[in-house]
Amino acid sequence: MWPETIEARGHTTADGVLNLSVNIGVADADVSIVMRVKPASPRDAVDEHGWPLGFFDRVAGSMPELHRAPQGQFEERRTFE
């Protein structure tokens, strides 16, 4: 399963330190880490469930060619007494 790319968001301390704790699922092993730091933009923001803000607004109705077929008529059934 290696190599693996892990994306994370964090917040720096007042003195500019970013503390990370990432479980990679491998115990007692030497690993090489490559880190790319970039400022988070507002469009990278996520909601309380981890979804990008506005995600469902952008994807809702994104498959207009997908239509539900007619379901036909339901049969009349006797009622329970």
C-alpha positions as CSV (number, residue, x, y, z in Angstrom):
1,M,0.0,0.0,0.0
2,W,3.0,2.3,0.1
3,P,3.7,5.0,-1.0
4,E,0.6,6.9,0.3
5,T,-0.4,10.5,0.1
6,I,-2.0,12.0,3.1
7,E,-3.6,15.4,3.1
8,A,-4.3,17.3,6.3
9,R,-5.2,20.7,7.5
10,G,-3.8,22.4,10.6
11,H,-3.4,25.6,12.4
12,T,-0.1,27.1,13.5
13,T,0.6,28.2,17.0
14,A,1.4,31.9,17.9
15,D,5.1,31.2,17.3
16,G,4.5,29.7,13.9
17,V,4.8,26.0,14.8
18,L,2.6,23.4,13.1
19,N,2.2,20.3,15.3
20,L,1.1,17.1,13.4
21,S,0.2,13.7,14.6
22,V,-0.6,11.3,11.8
23,N,-1.4,7.6,12.2
24,I,0.1,5.9,9.1
25,G,-0.6,2.4,10.3
26,V,3.0,1.1,10.3
27,A,4.7,0.6,13.6
28,D,8.4,0.8,14.4
29,A,9.5,1.8,10.8
30,D,11.7,4.4,9.2
31,V,9.7,6.6,6.8
32,S,10.5,9.5,4.5
33,I,8.2,12.5,4.7
34,V,7.7,15.2,2.1
35,M,5.7,18.2,3.2
36,R,4.4,21.1,1.0
37,V,3.0,24.0,3.0
38,K,0.5,26.4,1.3
39,P,-1.9,28.8,2.8
40,A,-5.5,27.6,3.0
41,S,-7.9,29.6,0.9
42,P,-11.5,30.1,1.8
43,R,-12.6,27.6,-0.9
44,D,-10.5,24.9,0.9
45,A,-12.7,25.4,4.0
46,V,-14.8,22.5,5.2
47,D,-18.0,22.1,7.2
48,E,-18.4,20.3,10.5
49,H,-18.6,17.0,8.7
50,G,-15.5,17.5,6.6
51,W,-17.2,18.3,3.3
52,P,-15.9,21.3,1.3
53,L,-18.1,24.3,1.8
54,G,-20.7,24.5,-1.0
55,F,-19.9,20.9,-2.2
56,F,-23.6,19.8,-2.4
57,D,-24.6,23.1,-4.0
58,R,-22.2,22.4,-6.9
59,V,-23.1,18.7,-7.4
60,A,-26.8,18.8,-6.9
61,G,-28.4,18.2,-10.3
62,S,-25.1,17.5,-11.9
63,M,-26.5,14.5,-13.8
64,P,-29.5,16.0,-15.7
65,E,-29.5,13.0,-18.1
66,L,-30.4,10.7,-15.2
67,H,-34.2,10.3,-15.0
68,R,-36.4,8.0,-13.1
69,A,-38.5,5.8,-15.4
70,P,-42.3,5.9,-15.0
71,Q,-43.4,3.7,-12.2
72,G,-46.8,2.6,-13.6
73,Q,-50.1,2.3,-11.8
74,F,-50.4,0.6,-8.4
75,E,-53.0,-2.1,-8.0
76,E,-56.0,-1.7,-5.8
77,R,-55.7,-3.8,-2.7
78,R,-58.2,-4.9,-0.2
79,T,-57.9,-3.1,3.2
80,F,-57.5,-4.9,6.5
81,E,-60.5,-4.9,8.8
